[in-house]
């Protein structure tokens, strides 16, 4: 990427591998699955390890995340 114009013309898309929730106040929580073999082993041994790690975005991050649709670039979102 040699210039700012190239970055502004990039089109972003949310991956289908990402799970997320949107709350009533439009706050996005990204759910990261924890399925490492050692975590699964400890779950079988009855340790309480959550299946998902939750990452909650602030209101600005949530707004930007919800604007990503795979069609618009940064210049058209302004």
Secondary structure, DSSP 8 states (H G I E B T S, - for coil): --SHHHHHT-B----TT-EEEE-TT--EEEEEE---HHHHHHHHTT----SEEEEE--HHHHHHHHH--SS-BHHHH-
